[in-house]
């Protein structure tokens, strides 16, 4: 075999080898085609099915949390509207009694603390204020601390909450 024929044969063999490497992949492949199918691509050990399921689960949790938040905002809106309208002491103590129970105790303590006037604007020189003569720190420890201590609704609901949770001994008239 002549030298040019040997070079031509060697070049043909190299070309076939190059095409084989490119076609079937390898360390010198020009492009790698992937077939995407069930479980073939993995990231951090999980395939696309698991990541899709994880996304759907997280999305469902987000939707449920947003629904609960919307319902809670509506409940607070309704409660705030009730607590901020034109207050009457009878209505306020009645609402607290219906919510937490102990209506007779609430009436007795409110009458004693305000000297029988049932004035929601009552104030004591010691700093006790409102219908049930709350100290500001005591009122702040109730769920109604965001409302005014002068509101008969907030005061009555806070007192009802305290009596329902065994904190009725904080009043001298209790």
C-alpha positions in Angstrom: 0.0 0.0 0.0 1.3 3.4 -0.9 1.8 6.2 1.5 -1.0 8.4 0.2 -3.4 5.5 0.3 -2.4 4.7 3.9 -3.0 8.4 4.8 -6.4 8.3 3.1 -7.4 5.1 4.8 -6.2 6.5 8.2 -8.1 9.7 7.6 -11.3 7.8 6.7 -10.9 5.7 9.8 -10.5 8.8 12.0 -13.6 10.4 10.3 -15.7 7.3 11.0 -14.4 7.3 14.7 -15.2 11.0 15.0 -18.8 10.5 13.7 -19.2 7.5 16.1 -18.1 9.6 19.1 -20.4 12.5 18.1 -23.4 10.2 17.4 -23.1 8.1 20.5 -21.7 10.7 22.9 -18.5 10.5 24.7 -15.9 12.8 26.2 -15.5 14.8 23.0 -19.1 14.8 21.8 -20.3 18.1 20.3 -23.8 17.9 21.6 -25.6 15.7 24.1 -29.2 15.0 23.4 -31.3 13.8 26.4 -34.5 12.0 26.2 -36.8 13.3 28.8 -39.0 10.6 30.2 -40.2 9.2 33.5 -37.5 9.7 36.1 -34.6 10.3 33.8 -33.6 13.8 34.9 -32.7 14.2 38.5 -31.9 17.1 40.7 -30.8 16.6 44.3 -31.9 12.9 44.0 -35.4 13.7 43.0 -37.0 13.4 39.5 -39.4 15.8 37.9 -42.4 13.8 39.3 -41.4 14.4 42.9 -40.7 18.1 42.3 -44.0 18.5 40.6 -45.8 16.8 43.5 -43.8 18.9 46.0 -44.9 22.1 44.1 -48.6 21.0 44.1 -48.5 20.2 47.8 -46.9 23.6 48.6 -49.3 25.4 46.4 -52.3 23.7 48.1 -50.9 24.7 51.5 -50.6 28.2 50.3 -54.1 28.3 49.1 -55.4 26.9 52.3 -53.4 29.3 54.4 -54.7 32.2 52.3 -58.2 31.0 52.8 -57.8 30.8 56.6 -56.2 34.2 56.6 -59.1 35.7 54.6 -61.6 34.1 57.0 -59.7 35.4 60.1 -59.5 38.9 58.6 -63.3 38.8 58.0 -63.9 37.6 61.6 -61.7 40.4 63.0 -63.4 42.9 60.8 -66.8 41.9 62.1 -65.6 41.8 65.7 -63.9 45.2 65.4 -67.1 46.7 63.9 -69.1 45.3 66.8 -66.6 46.7 69.3 -66.4 50.1 67.7 -70.0 51.0 67.2 -72.0 53.2 69.7 -71.4 51.3 72.9 -73.9 50.6 75.7 -72.9 49.0 78.9 -75.8 46.6 79.0 -75.0 45.4 75.5 -71.3 45.1 76.2 -71.7 43.0 79.4 -74.4 40.9 77.7 -72.0 40.1 74.8 -69.2 39.2 77.2 -71.6 37.0 79.2 -72.8 35.3 76.0 -69.2 34.7 74.9 -67.6 33.7 78.1 -70.4 33.0 80.6 -70.6 34.4 84.2 -73.0 37.3 83.5 -74.0 37.8 87.2 -70.3 38.0 88.2 -69.5 40.5 85.4 -72.5 42.7 86.5 -71.4 42.5 90.1 -67.8 43.4 89.5 -68.6 46.2 87.0 -71.0 47.7 89.5 -68.5 47.4 92.4 -65.5 48.8 90.4 -67.4 51.8 89.1 -69.2 52.6 92.4 -72.5 51.6 90.9 -72.4 54.1 88.1 -71.4 51.6 85.4 -69.5 54.4 83.7 -67.1 53.1 81.0 -65.0 56.3 81.4 -64.4 55.7 85.1 -60.8 56.5 86.2 -59.0 55.8 89.5 -56.0 57.8 90.7 -54.0 54.5 90.9 -54.2 54.3 87.1 -57.1 51.8 86.9 -59.5 52.7 84.1 -62.6 51.7 82.3 -65.8 49.8 83.1 -63.9 47.1 85.0 -61.1 49.3 86.3 -58.2 47.6 84.5 -54.7 48.5 85.1 -53.0 49.1 81.7 -50.6 46.2 82.1 -53.4 43.8 83.0 -55.5 44.9 80.1 -52.5 44.5 77.8 -52.3 40.8 78.8 -55.8 40.1 77.3 -56.6 39.4 73.7 -58.4 42.7 73.6 -55.3 44.8 74.2 -55.5 46.3 70.7 -58.7 48.1 71.6 -59.3 51.1 73.9 -59.4 50.4 77.6 -62.3 52.9 77.6 -64.4 50.9 75.3 -67.1 49.1 77.3 -67.1 46.2 74.8 -63.3 45.7 75.0 -63.4 46.1 78.8 -66.3 43.7 79.3 -64.8 41.1 76.8 -61.4 41.3 78.5 -63.1 40.8 81.9 -65.1 37.9 80.6 -61.9 36.4 79.1 -60.1 36.7 82.4 -62.9 35.2 84.5 -63.2 32.3 82.0 -59.4 31.6 82.3 -59.3 31.7 86.1 -58.0 35.2 86.5 -61.0 36.7 88.4 -59.0 37.1 91.6 -57.3 40.2 90.2 -60.2 42.4 91.2 -60.8 43.6 94.7 -64.5 43.3 94.2 -64.2 39.8 92.6 
